[in-house]
Each structure stands twice: as structure tokens, then as C-alpha cells.
Amino acid sequence: MCVRLLELLPTSQVLGLQVPPSTVEYLQKQGINVRVLQTEQAVKEYNALVAQGVRVGGVFHSTC
């Protein structure tokens, strides 16, 4: 069975770190809803979206 790669992409992306505007723009052009938040809030948002059954990806800053 073939799986289309785009079906595997998250519909939302939560970023708990600063990223260049070009990164956010690129993700949005791919149809991905992007949220850039402070790490603690980003983790809460990620967990809330997962609980709702949203296909979500997350990138979090964790060295502080």
C-alpha cells in the first residue's frame, strides 16, 4: 500500500523556540498552522492539540 508523504505531515506545528520568519512562512505555505510560543506554553499547546487528535509536530528549546 502506498502512503502519500503529505498525509504524514502535521496540520499544526508548535515551536517553542525562536525561528526565522522565513521558516514560519515556508511551513504556512505548506498549509501547516504554525504557533511560535515560549517553551512552557508551547508544550501545553502541543499537549492540548494532541489530546484533540490534531496531527501536530513540535520543536522545543530544552537547554535552559
All heavy atoms as a GROMACS GRO file, in nm:
protein
  490
    1MET      N    1   0.085  -0.117   0.000
    1MET     CA    2   0.000   0.000   0.000
    1MET      C    3   0.089   0.124   0.000
    1MET      O    4   0.183   0.134   0.077
    1MET     CB    5  -0.089  -0.004   0.124
    1MET     CG    6  -0.176   0.116   0.140
    1MET     SD    7  -0.304   0.078   0.261
    1MET     CE    8  -0.291   0.217   0.364
    2CYS      N    9   0.060   0.217  -0.085
    2CYS     CA   10   0.137   0.340  -0.093
    2CYS      C   11   0.082   0.443   0.005
    2CYS      O   12  -0.038   0.456   0.021
    2CYS     CB   13   0.131   0.398  -0.234
    2CYS     SG   14   0.213   0.295  -0.355
    3VAL      N   15   0.169   0.515   0.068
    3VAL     CA   16   0.130   0.621   0.158
    3VAL      C   17   0.180   0.752   0.100
    3VAL      O   18   0.298   0.765   0.069
    3VAL     CB   19   0.191   0.600   0.299
    3VAL    CG1   20   0.156   0.714   0.390
    3VAL    CG2   21   0.147   0.468   0.358
    4ARG      N   22   0.090   0.846   0.084
    4ARG     CA   23   0.130   0.977   0.033
    4ARG      C   24   0.202   1.053   0.144
    4ARG      O   25   0.153   1.065   0.255
    4ARG     CB   26   0.007   1.054  -0.013
    4ARG     CG   27  -0.053   0.994  -0.138
    4ARG     CD   28  -0.176   1.066  -0.186
    4ARG     NE   29  -0.156   1.209  -0.184
    4ARG     CZ   30  -0.256   1.296  -0.173
    4ARG    NH1   31  -0.380   1.254  -0.163
    4ARG    NH2   32  -0.231   1.424  -0.172
    5LEU      N   33   0.318   1.105   0.113
    5LEU     CA   34   0.401   1.174   0.211
    5LEU      C   35   0.328   1.291   0.275
    5LEU      O   36   0.336   1.312   0.396
    5LEU     CB   37   0.532   1.221   0.146
    5LEU     CG   38   0.631   1.291   0.238
    5LEU    CD1   39   0.669   1.199   0.354
    5LEU    CD2   40   0.754   1.334   0.163
    6LEU      N   41   0.254   1.367   0.198
    6LEU     CA   42   0.185   1.483   0.252
    6LEU      C   43   0.083   1.446   0.358
    6LEU      O   44   0.053   1.525   0.447
    6LEU     CB   45   0.119   1.564   0.141
    6LEU     CG   46   0.214   1.634   0.045
    6LEU    CD1   47   0.136   1.706  -0.065
    6LEU    CD2   48   0.303   1.732   0.119
    7GLU      N   49   0.029   1.325   0.351
    7GLU     CA   50  -0.067   1.282   0.452
    7GLU      C   51   0.000   1.262   0.588
    7GLU      O   52  -0.067   1.257   0.690
    7GLU     CB   53  -0.135   1.153   0.408
    7GLU     CG   54  -0.227   1.173   0.289
    7GLU     CD   55  -0.283   1.043   0.236
    7GLU    OE1   56  -0.242   0.935   0.283
    7GLU    OE2   57  -0.366   1.051   0.145
    8LEU      N   58   0.131   1.249   0.589
    8LEU     CA   59   0.205   1.229   0.714
    8LEU      C   60   0.245   1.360   0.780
    8LEU      O   61   0.282   1.361   0.897
    8LEU     CB   62   0.330   1.145   0.687
    8LEU     CG   63   0.306   1.006   0.629
    8LEU    CD1   64   0.439   0.938   0.599
    8LEU    CD2   65   0.222   0.920   0.722
    9LEU      N   66   0.238   1.470   0.706
    9LEU     CA   67   0.277   1.599   0.762
    9LEU      C   68   0.178   1.644   0.867
    9LEU      O   69   0.059   1.618   0.856
    9LEU     CB   70   0.285   1.705   0.652
    9LEU     CG   71   0.397   1.689   0.550
    9LEU    CD1   72   0.383   1.796   0.442
    9LEU    CD2   73   0.532   1.697   0.616
   10PRO      N   74   0.226   1.712   0.970
   10PRO     CA   75   0.132   1.764   1.070
   10PRO      C   76   0.048   1.876   1.011
   10PRO      O   77   0.090   1.944   0.918
   10PRO     CB   78   0.225   1.818   1.181
   10PRO     CG   79   0.353   1.848   1.111
   10PRO     CD   80   0.364   1.748   0.999
   11THR      N   81  -0.073   1.892   1.066
   11THR     CA   82  -0.156   2.004   1.024
   11THR      C   83  -0.124   2.127   1.109
   11THR      O   84  -0.160   2.238   1.073
   11THR     CB   85  -0.306   1.970   1.037
   11THR    OG1   86  -0.333   1.929   1.171
   11THR    CG2   87  -0.343   1.858   0.941
   12SER      N   88  -0.058   2.104   1.221
   12SER     CA   89  -0.016   2.213   1.309
   12SER      C   90   0.128   2.188   1.353
   12SER      O   91   0.170   2.073   1.368
   12SER     CB   92  -0.104   2.223   1.433
   12SER     OG   93  -0.232   2.269   1.400
   13GLN      N   94   0.200   2.294   1.374
   13GLN     CA   95   0.337   2.286   1.423
   13GLN      C   96   0.352   2.383   1.538
   13GLN      O   97   0.321   2.501   1.522
   13GLN     CB   98   0.437   2.320   1.312
   13GLN     CG   99   0.582   2.312   1.353
   13GLN     CD  100   0.628   2.170   1.376
   13GLN    OE1  101   0.595   2.080   1.302
   13GLN    NE2  102   0.705   2.148   1.480
   14VAL      N  103   0.397   2.335   1.653
   14VAL     CA  104   0.420   2.420   1.769
   14VAL      C  105   0.570   2.433   1.787
   14VAL      O  106   0.642   2.333   1.796
   14VAL     CB  107   0.356   2.361   1.896
   14VAL    CG1  108   0.383   2.449   2.015
   14VAL    CG2  109   0.205   2.342   1.878
   15LEU      N  110   0.618   2.556   1.789
   15LEU     CA  111   0.761   2.581   1.804
   15LEU      C  112   0.786   2.652   1.936
   15LEU      O  113   0.734   2.761   1.959
   15LEU     CB  114   0.811   2.666   1.687
   15LEU     CG  115   0.786   2.608   1.548
   15LEU    CD1  116   0.820   2.709   1.440
   15LEU    CD2  117   0.864   2.480   1.528
   16GLY      N  118   0.864   2.592   2.021
   16GLY     CA  119   0.897   2.650   2.150
   16GLY      C  120   1.035   2.712   2.146
   16GLY      O  121   1.114   2.694   2.237
   17LEU      N  122   1.064   2.780   2.038
   17LEU     CA  123   1.192   2.849   2.022
   17LEU      C  124   1.177   2.952   1.912
   17LEU      O  125   1.081   2.949   1.836
   17LEU     CB  126   1.303   2.749   1.988
   17LEU     CG  127   1.296   2.680   1.852
   17LEU    CD1  128   1.434   2.623   1.820
   17LEU    CD2  129   1.195   2.571   1.848
   18GLN      N  130   1.271   3.043   1.905
   18GLN     CA  131   1.265   3.144   1.802
   18GLN      C  132   1.313   3.084   1.670
   18GLN      O  133   1.410   3.008   1.667
   18GLN     CB  134   1.352   3.264   1.839
   18GLN     CG  135   1.298   3.342   1.957
   18GLN     CD  136   1.384   3.462   1.987
   18GLN    OE1  137   1.503   3.463   1.963
   18GLN    NE2  138   1.321   3.564   2.042
   19VAL      N  139   1.242   3.118   1.565
   19VAL     CA  140   1.279   3.072   1.432
   19VAL      C  141   1.272   3.189   1.336
   19VAL      O  142   1.198   3.284   1.359
   19VAL     CB  143   1.187   2.958   1.382
   19VAL    CG1  144   1.203   2.834   1.468
   19VAL    CG2  145   1.043   3.002   1.379
   20PRO      N  146   1.346   3.183   1.227
   20PRO     CA  147   1.340   3.291   1.128
   20PRO      C  148   1.200   3.300   1.067
   20PRO      O  149   1.133   3.198   1.049
   20PRO     CB  150   1.442   3.249   1.022
   20PRO     CG  151   1.527   3.146   1.085
   20PRO     CD  152   1.444   3.080   1.190
   21PRO      N  153   1.158   3.421   1.034
   21PRO     CA  154   1.027   3.438   0.970
   21PRO      C  155   1.013   3.353   0.843
   21PRO      O  156   0.904   3.305   0.812
   21PRO     CB  157   1.021   3.587   0.937
   21PRO     CG  158   1.113   3.650   1.036
   21PRO     CD  159   1.222   3.549   1.060
   22SER      N  160   1.123   3.332   0.772
   22SER     CA  161   1.116   3.251   0.650
   22SER      C  162   1.076   3.107   0.680
   22SER      O  163   1.009   3.042   0.598
   22SER     CB  164   1.250   3.255   0.576
   22SER     OG  165   1.354   3.203   0.658
   23THR      N  166   1.113   3.055   0.796
   23THR     CA  167   1.074   2.920   0.834
   23THR      C  168   0.924   2.912   0.857
   23THR      O  169   0.856   2.820   0.809
   23THR     CB  170   1.150   2.875   0.961
   23THR    OG1  171   1.289   2.878   0.935
   23THR    CG2  172   1.109   2.736   1.004
   24VAL      N  173   0.871   3.009   0.930
   24VAL     CA  174   0.728   3.015   0.956
   24VAL      C  175   0.652   3.029   0.824
   24VAL      O  176   0.554   2.958   0.800
   24VAL     CB  177   0.694   3.130   1.053
   24VAL    CG1  178   0.543   3.146   1.068
   24VAL    CG2  179   0.759   3.107   1.189
   25GLU      N  180   0.698   3.117   0.738
   25GLU     CA  181   0.633   3.138   0.608
   25GLU      C  182   0.633   3.010   0.526
   25GLU      O  183   0.532   2.975   0.463
   25GLU     CB  184   0.703   3.250   0.531
   25GLU     CG  185   0.682   3.387   0.591
   25GLU     CD  186   0.770   3.494   0.529
   25GLU    OE1  187   0.830   3.468   0.421
   25GLU    OE2  188   0.781   3.602   0.588
   26TYR      N  189   0.744   2.938   0.524
   26TYR     CA  190   0.754   2.814   0.448
   26TYR      C  191   0.651   2.712   0.498
   26TYR      O  192   0.580   2.650   0.419
   26TYR     CB  193   0.895   2.755   0.455
   26TYR     CG  194   0.904   2.623   0.385
   26TYR    CD1  195   0.919   2.616   0.247
   26TYR    CD2  196   0.896   2.504   0.458
   26TYR    CE1  197   0.924   2.494   0.182
   26TYR    CE2  198   0.903   2.382   0.393
   26TYR     CZ  199   0.916   2.377   0.255
   26TYR     OH  200   0.921   2.256   0.193
   27LEU      N  201   0.646   2.694   0.629
   27LEU     CA  202   0.551   2.598   0.686
   27LEU      C  203   0.408   2.638   0.654
   27LEU      O  204   0.324   2.553   0.618
   27LEU     CB  205   0.572   2.586   0.836
   27LEU     CG  206   0.702   2.520   0.881
   27LEU    CD1  207   0.723   2.538   1.030
   27LEU    CD2  208   0.705   2.373   0.842
   28GLN      N  209   0.378   2.768   0.665
   28GLN     CA  210   0.243   2.815   0.635
   28GLN      C  211   0.207   2.792   0.488
   28GLN      O  212   0.094   2.755   0.457
   28GLN     CB  213   0.228   2.962   0.672
   28GLN     CG  214   0.230   2.983   0.822
   28GLN     CD  215   0.233   3.129   0.862
   28GLN    OE1  216   0.282   3.214   0.790
   28GLN    NE2  217   0.182   3.157   0.982
   29LYS      N  218   0.302   2.809   0.399
   29LYS     CA  219   0.277   2.784   0.257
   29LYS      C  220   0.248   2.637   0.230
   29LYS      O  221   0.185   2.603   0.131
   29LYS     CB  222   0.395   2.830   0.172
   29LYS     CG  223   0.402   2.981   0.158
   29LYS     CD  224   0.520   3.022   0.072
   29LYS     CE  225   0.527   3.174   0.064
   29LYS     NZ  226   0.644   3.220  -0.013
   30GLN      N  227   0.294   2.549   0.320
   30GLN     CA  228   0.266   2.406   0.308
   30GLN      C  229   0.131   2.371   0.368
   30GLN      O  230   0.092   2.255   0.374
   30GLN     CB  231   0.376   2.324   0.376
   30GLN     CG  232   0.517   2.354   0.332
   30GLN     CD  233   0.534   2.356   0.181
   30GLN    OE1  234   0.497   2.261   0.114
   30GLN    NE2  235   0.588   2.464   0.128
   31GLY      N  236   0.059   2.473   0.416
   31GLY     CA  237  -0.073   2.451   0.476
   31GLY      C  238  -0.068   2.410   0.622
   31GLY      O  239  -0.164   2.356   0.675
   32ILE      N  240   0.045   2.437   0.686
   32ILE     CA  241   0.061   2.400   0.827
   32ILE      C  242   0.037   2.522   0.915
   32ILE      O  243   0.095   2.627   0.895
   32ILE     CB  244   0.203   2.341   0.851
   32ILE    CG1  245   0.221   2.215   0.767
   32ILE    CG2  246   0.225   2.313   1.000
   32ILE    CD1  247   0.362   2.160   0.767
   33ASN      N  248  -0.051   2.505   1.013
   33ASN     CA  249  -0.080   2.610   1.110
   33ASN      C  250   0.037   2.617   1.208
   33ASN      O  251   0.067   2.519   1.276
   33ASN     CB  252  -0.210   2.578   1.183
   33ASN     CG  253  -0.250   2.683   1.282
   33ASN    OD1  254  -0.193   2.792   1.285
   33ASN    ND2  255  -0.346   2.652   1.365
   34VAL      N  256   0.104   2.732   1.216
   34VAL     CA  257   0.225   2.745   1.298
   34VAL      C  258   0.199   2.832   1.420
   34VAL      O  259   0.138   2.938   1.409
   34VAL     CB  260   0.340   2.807   1.215
   34VAL    CG1  261   0.466   2.821   1.299
   34VAL    CG2  262   0.368   2.724   1.091
   35ARG      N  263   0.247   2.785   1.534
   35ARG     CA  264   0.241   2.864   1.657
   35ARG      C  265   0.382   2.872   1.714
   35ARG      O  266   0.445   2.769   1.737
   35ARG     CB  267   0.149   2.796   1.759
   35ARG     CG  268   0.004   2.790   1.717
   35ARG     CD  269  -0.072   2.704   1.817
   35ARG     NE  270  -0.213   2.697   1.789
   35ARG     CZ  271  -0.271   2.606   1.711
   35ARG    NH1  272  -0.198   2.514   1.652
   35ARG    NH2  273  -0.401   2.605   1.691
   36VAL      N  274   0.431   2.993   1.736
   36VAL     CA  275   0.562   3.013   1.797
   36VAL      C  276   0.536   3.069   1.936
   36VAL      O  277   0.482   3.180   1.949
   36VAL     CB  278   0.650   3.108   1.715
   36VAL    CG1  279   0.785   3.127   1.782
   36VAL    CG2  280   0.668   3.056   1.572
   37LEU      N  281   0.572   2.993   2.038
   37LEU     CA  282   0.541   3.029   2.176
   37LEU      C  283   0.663   3.009   2.265
   37LEU      O  284   0.757   2.938   2.229
   37LEU     CB  285   0.428   2.939   2.228
   37LEU     CG  286   0.298   2.938   2.147
   37LEU    CD1  287   0.210   2.822   2.191
   37LEU    CD2  288   0.225   3.070   2.163
   38GLN      N  289   0.658   3.066   2.385
   38GLN     CA  290   0.758   3.040   2.487
   38GLN      C  291   0.750   2.891   2.518
   38GLN      O  292   0.643   2.830   2.511
   38GLN     CB  293   0.727   3.126   2.611
   38GLN     CG  294   0.828   3.121   2.721
   38GLN     CD  295   0.804   3.007   2.818
   38GLN    OE1  296   0.694   2.957   2.833
   38GLN    NE2  297   0.910   2.967   2.885
   39THR      N  298   0.861   2.828   2.550
   39THR     CA  299   0.870   2.682   2.560
   39THR      C  300   0.762   2.622   2.650
   39THR      O  301   0.694   2.527   2.609
   39THR     CB  302   1.009   2.638   2.609
   39THR    OG1  303   1.106   2.685   2.515
   39THR    CG2  304   1.019   2.488   2.621
   40GLU      N  305   0.744   2.672   2.769
   40GLU     CA  306   0.645   2.614   2.861
   40GLU      C  307   0.505   2.618   2.800
   40GLU      O  308   0.430   2.520   2.805
   40GLU     CB  309   0.647   2.687   2.995
   40GLU     CG  310   0.554   2.627   3.098
   40GLU     CD  311   0.563   2.695   3.233
   40GLU    OE1  312   0.672   2.743   3.269
   40GLU    OE2  313   0.459   2.700   3.302
   41GLN      N  314   0.469   2.732   2.740
   41GLN     CA  315   0.338   2.745   2.676
   41GLN      C  316   0.329   2.656   2.552
   41GLN      O  317   0.224   2.599   2.524
   41GLN     CB  318   0.310   2.891   2.640
   41GLN     CG  319   0.171   2.913   2.585
   41GLN     CD  320   0.061   2.873   2.681
   41GLN    OE1  321   0.072   2.896   2.801
   41GLN    NE2  322  -0.044   2.813   2.630
   42ALA      N  323   0.439   2.643   2.479
   42ALA     CA  324   0.440   2.559   2.359
   42ALA      C  325   0.413   2.413   2.395
   42ALA      O  326   0.338   2.344   2.324
   42ALA     CB  327   0.574   2.572   2.287
   43VAL      N  328   0.470   2.365   2.504
   43VAL     CA  329   0.447   2.228   2.547
   43VAL      C  330   0.300   2.208   2.584
   43VAL      O  331   0.238   2.107   2.546
   43VAL     CB  332   0.541   2.190   2.664
   43VAL    CG1  333   0.503   2.056   2.725
   43VAL    CG2  334   0.685   2.188   2.617
   44LYS      N  335   0.242   2.302   2.655
   44LYS     CA  336   0.100   2.294   2.690
   44LYS      C  337   0.012   2.293   2.565
   44LYS      O  338  -0.083   2.216   2.556
   44LYS     CB  339   0.061   2.410   2.782
   44LYS     CG  340   0.120   2.401   2.921
   44LYS     CD  341   0.081   2.521   3.004
   44LYS     CE  342   0.147   2.516   3.141
   44LYS     NZ  343   0.116   2.634   3.222
   45GLU      N  344   0.044   2.380   2.470
   45GLU     CA  345  -0.032   2.387   2.346
   45GLU      C  346  -0.019   2.256   2.267
   45GLU      O  347  -0.118   2.205   2.214
   45GLU     CB  348   0.016   2.505   2.262
   45GLU     CG  349  -0.059   2.525   2.132
   45GLU     CD  350  -0.200   2.576   2.150
   45GLU    OE1  351  -0.239   2.614   2.261
   45GLU    OE2  352  -0.273   2.577   2.050
   46TYR      N  353   0.100   2.205   2.259
   46TYR     CA  354   0.124   2.077   2.190
   46TYR      C  355   0.038   1.968   2.252
   46TYR      O  356  -0.032   1.894   2.182
   46TYR     CB  357   0.272   2.041   2.199
   46TYR     CG  358   0.304   1.905   2.143
   46TYR    CD1  359   0.331   1.889   2.008
   46TYR    CD2  360   0.305   1.793   2.225
   46TYR    CE1  361   0.360   1.763   1.955
   46TYR    CE2  362   0.333   1.667   2.174
   46TYR     CZ  363   0.360   1.654   2.038
   46TYR     OH  364   0.386   1.530   1.988
   47ASN      N  365   0.044   1.955   2.385
   47ASN     CA  366  -0.033   1.850   2.453
   47ASN      C  367  -0.183   1.867   2.432
   47ASN      O  368  -0.255   1.768   2.415
   47ASN     CB  369   0.002   1.847   2.602
   47ASN     CG  370   0.140   1.791   2.627
   47ASN    OD1  371   0.190   1.710   2.550
   47ASN    ND2  372   0.204   1.836   2.734
   48ALA      N  373  -0.231   1.992   2.433
   48ALA     CA  374  -0.373   2.017   2.411
   48ALA      C  375  -0.415   1.975   2.270
   48ALA      O  376  -0.520   1.914   2.251
   48ALA     CB  377  -0.404   2.165   2.434
   49LEU      N  378  -0.332   2.007   2.171
   49LEU     CA  379  -0.364   1.969   2.034
   49LEU      C  380  -0.362   1.817   2.015
   49LEU      O  381  -0.449   1.761   1.948
   49LEU     CB  382  -0.267   2.036   1.937
   49LEU     CG  383  -0.283   2.188   1.924
   49LEU    CD1  384  -0.166   2.249   1.849
   49LEU    CD2  385  -0.414   2.223   1.856
   50VAL      N  386  -0.264   1.750   2.077
   50VAL     CA  387  -0.258   1.604   2.069
   50VAL      C  388  -0.385   1.544   2.131
   50VAL      O  389  -0.445   1.452   2.076
   50VAL     CB  390  -0.131   1.550   2.139
   50VAL    CG1  391  -0.139   1.399   2.160
   50VAL    CG2  392  -0.008   1.587   2.058
   51ALA      N  393  -0.428   1.598   2.245
   51ALA     CA  394  -0.548   1.548   2.312
   51ALA      C  395  -0.672   1.565   2.226
   51ALA      O  396  -0.767   1.487   2.238
   51ALA     CB  397  -0.566   1.620   2.446
   52GLN      N  398  -0.670   1.665   2.136
   52GLN     CA  399  -0.783   1.688   2.046
   52GLN      C  400  -0.774   1.602   1.920
   52GLN      O  401  -0.862   1.606   1.834
   52GLN     CB  402  -0.787   1.835   2.003
   52GLN     CG  403  -0.814   1.931   2.114
   52GLN     CD  404  -0.795   2.075   2.069
   52GLN    OE1  405  -0.812   2.109   1.953
   52GLN    NE2  406  -0.759   2.161   2.164
   53GLY      N  407  -0.666   1.525   1.907
   53GLY     CA  408  -0.649   1.439   1.792
   53GLY      C  409  -0.591   1.508   1.670
   53GLY      O  410  -0.594   1.455   1.560
   54VAL      N  411  -0.533   1.627   1.690
   54VAL     CA  412  -0.471   1.702   1.581
   54VAL      C  413  -0.337   1.640   1.547
   54VAL      O  414  -0.262   1.602   1.638
   54VAL     CB  415  -0.453   1.851   1.621
   54VAL    CG1  416  -0.378   1.929   1.514
   54VAL    CG2  417  -0.588   1.915   1.650
   55ARG      N  418  -0.306   1.625   1.418
   55ARG     CA  419  -0.171   1.583   1.378
   55ARG      C  420  -0.080   1.703   1.399
   55ARG      O  421  -0.086   1.801   1.327
   55ARG     CB  422  -0.170   1.541   1.230
   55ARG     CG  423  -0.229   1.408   1.203
   55ARG     CD  424  -0.202   1.355   1.062
   55ARG     NE  425  -0.170   1.453   0.961
   55ARG     CZ  426  -0.250   1.488   0.861
   55ARG    NH1  427  -0.368   1.434   0.848
   55ARG    NH2  428  -0.212   1.578   0.773
   56VAL      N  429   0.003   1.695   1.500
   56VAL     CA  430   0.084   1.810   1.538
   56VAL      C  431   0.229   1.769   1.555
   56VAL      O  432   0.258   1.660   1.600
   56VAL     CB  433   0.029   1.876   1.668
   56VAL    CG1  434   0.031   1.780   1.784
   56VAL    CG2  435   0.104   2.002   1.704
   57GLY      N  436   0.318   1.857   1.515
   57GLY     CA  437   0.461   1.840   1.538
   57GLY      C  438   0.505   1.944   1.638
   57GLY      O  439   0.439   2.046   1.656
   58GLY      N  440   0.614   1.920   1.703
   58GLY     CA  441   0.663   2.018   1.800
   58GLY      C  442   0.815   2.022   1.800
   58GLY      O  443   0.880   1.919   1.784
   59VAL      N  444   0.868   2.140   1.816
   59VAL     CA  445   1.012   2.160   1.832
   59VAL      C  446   1.028   2.251   1.952
   59VAL      O  447   0.971   2.361   1.955
   59VAL     CB  448   1.075   2.224   1.707
   59VAL    CG1  449   1.224   2.246   1.729
   59VAL    CG2  450   1.050   2.141   1.583
   60PHE      N  451   1.102   2.204   2.052
   60PHE     CA  452   1.110   2.277   2.178
   60PHE      C  453   1.255   2.301   2.219
   60PHE      O  454   1.338   2.212   2.206
   60PHE     CB  455   1.039   2.199   2.289
   60PHE     CG  456   0.900   2.157   2.251
   60PHE    CD1  457   0.873   2.028   2.209
   60PHE    CD2  458   0.796   2.248   2.255
   60PHE    CE1  459   0.746   1.989   2.172
   60PHE    CE2  460   0.668   2.211   2.218
   60PHE     CZ  461   0.643   2.081   2.177
   61HIS      N  462   1.280   2.418   2.272
   61HIS     CA  463   1.412   2.453   2.325
   61HIS      C  464   1.418   2.396   2.466
   61HIS      O  465   1.333   2.425   2.549
   61HIS     CB  466   1.428   2.606   2.326
   61HIS     CG  467   1.563   2.650   2.370
   61HIS    ND1  468   1.591   2.678   2.500
   61HIS    CD2  469   1.676   2.669   2.301
   61HIS    CE1  470   1.717   2.715   2.510
   61HIS    NE2  471   1.771   2.710   2.390
   62SER      N  472   1.517   2.315   2.494
   62SER     CA  473   1.518   2.248   2.623
   62SER      C  474   1.650   2.257   2.699
   62SER      O  475   1.676   2.180   2.788
   62SER     CB  476   1.483   2.101   2.604
   62SER     OG  477   1.580   2.038   2.523
   63THR      N  478   1.736   2.354   2.666
   63THR     CA  479   1.866   2.361   2.732
   63THR      C  480   1.870   2.459   2.847
   63THR      O  481   1.971   2.467   2.916
   63THR     CB  482   1.977   2.396   2.632
   63THR    OG1  483   1.947   2.524   2.573
   63THR    CG2  484   1.990   2.290   2.525
   64CYS      N  485   1.765   2.533   2.869
   64CYS     CA  486   1.764   2.632   2.980
   64CYS      C  487   1.700   2.575   3.103
   64CYS      O  488   1.603   2.508   3.098
   64CYS     CB  489   1.686   2.756   2.939
   64CYS     SG  490   1.754   2.843   2.798
   0.00000   0.00000   0.00000
